[in-house]
Amino acid sequence: MGDKRRIAENDSAAEMLQLIQGVGSIESLYRAIPLLKRIFPGFKDTADQLARLKEQAKVLLIPDRFNDLFSESGWIAYESMNLEVMKQAIATCEAEGLKEAELFLANSYDADTLKWGIQWFNGHPEFRKRIRLAELAKEDYLAERYHACIPLLLSLLDGLVNDVSKHVGFFSKNVDLTAWDCIAAHESGLQTLAGLMTQGRKKTNEEPISIPYRNGILHGRELTFDNRLVAAKTWAALFAARDWAVAL
């Protein structure tokens, strides 16, 4: 994918940030030279708008902050993720800690989020083929049958990436889940998430887990994987993979 270490260094985000920095220079020049105020009195409103634009441009930095806080716990930023959810999760983590922020994120994967997420599957042929199974996983998830929906979602994720890449599945060691100018497919995104989810689980574990470890779950070594947190993270990975597929 390249050597861009931050999502804000993606081409589209970097171009916008450079533009905003240039706007700031123009604004400073205007305020420093009284003559400009007399020649262009209408620029005052423009300067205020530019100041608001600079403030709004801070959203370009949110995906990096989100990944900094949550990627090691199994959450990553992606294009179709609700921006307000991302912002609130960051604020909750900074104010109340990771545990409360994760609870907030898991609860955000509700009926509406799943409805729209699956509806977006129509925009890609390989995802469209799997809508029936995704709907079944949604039914199980909303009924809190996490033992049923999580393995199904993991299998969908693996097969989808295999068909889209025409090479290997999501959980393969040599999978490439990067794409140009894409939040989900940044080096800190899906590629990092796949590495986390494919960690070896060599011993049978009866304690609850909070990360969808594919090998442990599908090979029967994780015996208490069936909880909302693991299920929500698996949905998030699937929706992020959809954004990666579109970016390709």
Contacts in CASP RR format, 6 or more apart in sequence:
PFRMAT RR
TARGET T0000
AUTHOR 0000-0000-0000
METHOD contacts of the structure
MODEL  1
MGDKRRIAENDSAAEMLQLIQGVGSIESLYRAIPLLKRIFPGFKDTADQL
ARLKEQAKVLLIPDRFNDLFSESGWIAYESMNLEVMKQAIATCEAEGLKE
AELFLANSYDADTLKWGIQWFNGHPEFRKRIRLAELAKEDYLAERYHACI
PLLLSLLDGLVNDVSKHVGFFSKNVDLTAWDCIAAHESGLQTLAGLMTQG
RKKTNEEPISIPYRNGILHGRELTFDNRLVAAKTWAALFAARDWAVAL
1 176 0 8 1.000
1 178 0 8 1.000
1 179 0 8 1.000
1 180 0 8 1.000
1 185 0 8 1.000
1 186 0 8 1.000
1 187 0 8 1.000
2 178 0 8 1.000
2 187 0 8 1.000
4 10 0 8 1.000
4 186 0 8 1.000
4 187 0 8 1.000
5 187 0 8 1.000
5 188 0 8 1.000
6 64 0 8 1.000
6 188 0 8 1.000
7 13 0 8 1.000
7 63 0 8 1.000
7 64 0 8 1.000
7 67 0 8 1.000
7 77 0 8 1.000
7 183 0 8 1.000
7 186 0 8 1.000
7 188 0 8 1.000
8 14 0 8 1.000
8 17 0 8 1.000
8 60 0 8 1.000
8 61 0 8 1.000
8 63 0 8 1.000
8 64 0 8 1.000
10 181 0 8 1.000
10 182 0 8 1.000
10 183 0 8 1.000
10 186 0 8 1.000
11 180 0 8 1.000
11 181 0 8 1.000
12 181 0 8 1.000
13 60 0 8 1.000
16 57 0 8 1.000
16 60 0 8 1.000
17 57 0 8 1.000
17 60 0 8 1.000
20 53 0 8 1.000
20 54 0 8 1.000
20 57 0 8 1.000
23 50 0 8 1.000
23 53 0 8 1.000
23 54 0 8 1.000
24 50 0 8 1.000
24 54 0 8 1.000
26 50 0 8 1.000
27 47 0 8 1.000
27 50 0 8 1.000
27 51 0 8 1.000
29 36 0 8 1.000
30 36 0 8 1.000
30 37 0 8 1.000
30 40 0 8 1.000
30 43 0 8 1.000
30 47 0 8 1.000
31 47 0 8 1.000
36 43 0 8 1.000
37 43 0 8 1.000
37 44 0 8 1.000
59 83 0 8 1.000
62 77 0 8 1.000
62 83 0 8 1.000
62 86 0 8 1.000
62 87 0 8 1.000
62 90 0 8 1.000
63 77 0 8 1.000
63 86 0 8 1.000
63 183 0 8 1.000
63 186 0 8 1.000
64 77 0 8 1.000
64 188 0 8 1.000
65 90 0 8 1.000
66 75 0 8 1.000
66 76 0 8 1.000
66 77 0 8 1.000
66 86 0 8 1.000
66 89 0 8 1.000
66 90 0 8 1.000
67 76 0 8 1.000
67 77 0 8 1.000
67 186 0 8 1.000
67 188 0 8 1.000
67 189 0 8 1.000
67 192 0 8 1.000
69 89 0 8 1.000
69 90 0 8 1.000
69 93 0 8 1.000
69 94 0 8 1.000
69 98 0 8 1.000
69 101 0 8 1.000
70 76 0 8 1.000
70 89 0 8 1.000
70 93 0 8 1.000
70 98 0 8 1.000
70 101 0 8 1.000
70 102 0 8 1.000
70 105 0 8 1.000
71 188 0 8 1.000
71 189 0 8 1.000
71 192 0 8 1.000
71 193 0 8 1.000
71 196 0 8 1.000
72 196 0 8 1.000
73 98 0 8 1.000
73 102 0 8 1.000
73 210 0 8 1.000
73 211 0 8 1.000
74 193 0 8 1.000
74 196 0 8 1.000
74 197 0 8 1.000
74 211 0 8 1.000
74 212 0 8 1.000
74 233 0 8 1.000
74 237 0 8 1.000
75 89 0 8 1.000
75 102 0 8 1.000
75 105 0 8 1.000
75 233 0 8 1.000
75 236 0 8 1.000
76 184 0 8 1.000
76 188 0 8 1.000
76 189 0 8 1.000
76 190 0 8 1.000
76 192 0 8 1.000
76 193 0 8 1.000
76 236 0 8 1.000
76 237 0 8 1.000
76 240 0 8 1.000
77 86 0 8 1.000
77 183 0 8 1.000
77 184 0 8 1.000
77 189 0 8 1.000
78 183 0 8 1.000
78 184 0 8 1.000
78 189 0 8 1.000
78 236 0 8 1.000
78 239 0 8 1.000
78 240 0 8 1.000
78 243 0 8 1.000
78 244 0 8 1.000
79 182 0 8 1.000
79 183 0 8 1.000
79 184 0 8 1.000
79 243 0 8 1.000
79 246 0 8 1.000
79 247 0 8 1.000
80 117 0 8 1.000
80 120 0 8 1.000
80 239 0 8 1.000
80 242 0 8 1.000
80 243 0 8 1.000
81 236 0 8 1.000
81 239 0 8 1.000
81 240 0 8 1.000
82 108 0 8 1.000
82 113 0 8 1.000
85 105 0 8 1.000
85 108 0 8 1.000
88 104 0 8 1.000
89 101 0 8 1.000
89 104 0 8 1.000
89 105 0 8 1.000
89 108 0 8 1.000
90 101 0 8 1.000
92 100 0 8 1.000
92 101 0 8 1.000
92 104 0 8 1.000
93 100 0 8 1.000
93 101 0 8 1.000
102 210 0 8 1.000
102 229 0 8 1.000
103 229 0 8 1.000
105 232 0 8 1.000
105 236 0 8 1.000
106 228 0 8 1.000
106 229 0 8 1.000
106 232 0 8 1.000
106 233 0 8 1.000
107 228 0 8 1.000
107 232 0 8 1.000
108 232 0 8 1.000
109 141 0 8 1.000
109 231 0 8 1.000
109 232 0 8 1.000
109 235 0 8 1.000
109 236 0 8 1.000
111 142 0 8 1.000
113 235 0 8 1.000
114 138 0 8 1.000
114 141 0 8 1.000
114 142 0 8 1.000
114 235 0 8 1.000
115 138 0 8 1.000
117 239 0 8 1.000
117 242 0 8 1.000
118 131 0 8 1.000
118 134 0 8 1.000
118 135 0 8 1.000
118 138 0 8 1.000
120 127 0 8 1.000
120 239 0 8 1.000
120 242 0 8 1.000
121 127 0 8 1.000
121 128 0 8 1.000
121 130 0 8 1.000
121 131 0 8 1.000
121 134 0 8 1.000
121 242 0 8 1.000
122 128 0 8 1.000
122 131 0 8 1.000
123 246 0 8 1.000
124 164 0 8 1.000
124 242 0 8 1.000
124 245 0 8 1.000
124 246 0 8 1.000
126 160 0 8 1.000
126 163 0 8 1.000
126 164 0 8 1.000
126 245 0 8 1.000
127 160 0 8 1.000
127 242 0 8 1.000
127 245 0 8 1.000
130 156 0 8 1.000
130 160 0 8 1.000
133 152 0 8 1.000
133 156 0 8 1.000
134 156 0 8 1.000
134 238 0 8 1.000
136 152 0 8 1.000
137 148 0 8 1.000
137 149 0 8 1.000
137 152 0 8 1.000
137 153 0 8 1.000
137 156 0 8 1.000
138 149 0 8 1.000
140 146 0 8 1.000
140 148 0 8 1.000
140 149 0 8 1.000
140 152 0 8 1.000
141 149 0 8 1.000
141 231 0 8 1.000
141 235 0 8 1.000
144 228 0 8 1.000
146 225 0 8 1.000
146 226 0 8 1.000
146 227 0 8 1.000
146 228 0 8 1.000
146 230 0 8 1.000
146 231 0 8 1.000
147 225 0 8 1.000
147 226 0 8 1.000
149 231 0 8 1.000
149 234 0 8 1.000
150 212 0 8 1.000
150 217 0 8 1.000
150 225 0 8 1.000
150 226 0 8 1.000
150 230 0 8 1.000
150 231 0 8 1.000
150 234 0 8 1.000
151 217 0 8 1.000
151 218 0 8 1.000
153 231 0 8 1.000
153 234 0 8 1.000
153 235 0 8 1.000
153 237 0 8 1.000
153 238 0 8 1.000
154 212 0 8 1.000
154 214 0 8 1.000
154 217 0 8 1.000
154 218 0 8 1.000
154 234 0 8 1.000
155 218 0 8 1.000
156 238 0 8 1.000
157 170 0 8 1.000
157 234 0 8 1.000
157 237 0 8 1.000
157 238 0 8 1.000
157 241 0 8 1.000
158 169 0 8 1.000
158 170 0 8 1.000
158 171 0 8 1.000
158 214 0 8 1.000
159 169 0 8 1.000
159 170 0 8 1.000
160 170 0 8 1.000
160 238 0 8 1.000
160 241 0 8 1.000
160 245 0 8 1.000
161 168 0 8 1.000
161 169 0 8 1.000
161 170 0 8 1.000
161 175 0 8 1.000
161 177 0 8 1.000
161 241 0 8 1.000
162 168 0 8 1.000
162 169 0 8 1.000
162 170 0 8 1.000
164 241 0 8 1.000
164 244 0 8 1.000
164 245 0 8 1.000
164 248 0 8 1.000
165 175 0 8 1.000
165 176 0 8 1.000
167 175 0 8 1.000
167 176 0 8 1.000
168 174 0 8 1.000
168 175 0 8 1.000
169 175 0 8 1.000
170 177 0 8 1.000
170 194 0 8 1.000
170 197 0 8 1.000
170 237 0 8 1.000
170 241 0 8 1.000
171 194 0 8 1.000
171 197 0 8 1.000
171 198 0 8 1.000
171 214 0 8 1.000
171 215 0 8 1.000
173 198 0 8 1.000
175 194 0 8 1.000
176 191 0 8 1.000
177 185 0 8 1.000
177 189 0 8 1.000
177 190 0 8 1.000
177 191 0 8 1.000
177 194 0 8 1.000
177 241 0 8 1.000
177 244 0 8 1.000
178 185 0 8 1.000
178 186 0 8 1.000
178 187 0 8 1.000
178 190 0 8 1.000
178 191 0 8 1.000
179 185 0 8 1.000
179 244 0 8 1.000
179 247 0 8 1.000
179 248 0 8 1.000
180 247 0 8 1.000
181 247 0 8 1.000
182 243 0 8 1.000
182 244 0 8 1.000
182 247 0 8 1.000
183 189 0 8 1.000
183 243 0 8 1.000
184 190 0 8 1.000
184 240 0 8 1.000
184 241 0 8 1.000
184 243 0 8 1.000
184 244 0 8 1.000
184 247 0 8 1.000
185 191 0 8 1.000
185 243 0 8 1.000
185 244 0 8 1.000
185 247 0 8 1.000
185 248 0 8 1.000
189 240 0 8 1.000
190 237 0 8 1.000
190 240 0 8 1.000
190 241 0 8 1.000
190 244 0 8 1.000
193 237 0 8 1.000
193 240 0 8 1.000
196 211 0 8 1.000
197 211 0 8 1.000
197 212 0 8 1.000
197 213 0 8 1.000
197 214 0 8 1.000
197 237 0 8 1.000
198 213 0 8 1.000
198 214 0 8 1.000
198 215 0 8 1.000
199 213 0 8 1.000
199 215 0 8 1.000
200 213 0 8 1.000
200 215 0 8 1.000
200 216 0 8 1.000
201 213 0 8 1.000
201 215 0 8 1.000
201 216 0 8 1.000
201 219 0 8 1.000
201 221 0 8 1.000
201 222 0 8 1.000
202 221 0 8 1.000
203 221 0 8 1.000
204 220 0 8 1.000
204 221 0 8 1.000
204 223 0 8 1.000
205 216 0 8 1.000
205 221 0 8 1.000
205 222 0 8 1.000
205 223 0 8 1.000
205 224 0 8 1.000
206 223 0 8 1.000
206 224 0 8 1.000
207 224 0 8 1.000
208 224 0 8 1.000
208 225 0 8 1.000
208 227 0 8 1.000
209 222 0 8 1.000
209 224 0 8 1.000
209 225 0 8 1.000
209 230 0 8 1.000
210 227 0 8 1.000
210 229 0 8 1.000
210 230 0 8 1.000
210 233 0 8 1.000
211 230 0 8 1.000
211 233 0 8 1.000
212 225 0 8 1.000
212 230 0 8 1.000
212 233 0 8 1.000
212 234 0 8 1.000
212 237 0 8 1.000
213 222 0 8 1.000
213 225 0 8 1.000
215 221 0 8 1.000
216 222 0 8 1.000
216 225 0 8 1.000
217 225 0 8 1.000
END
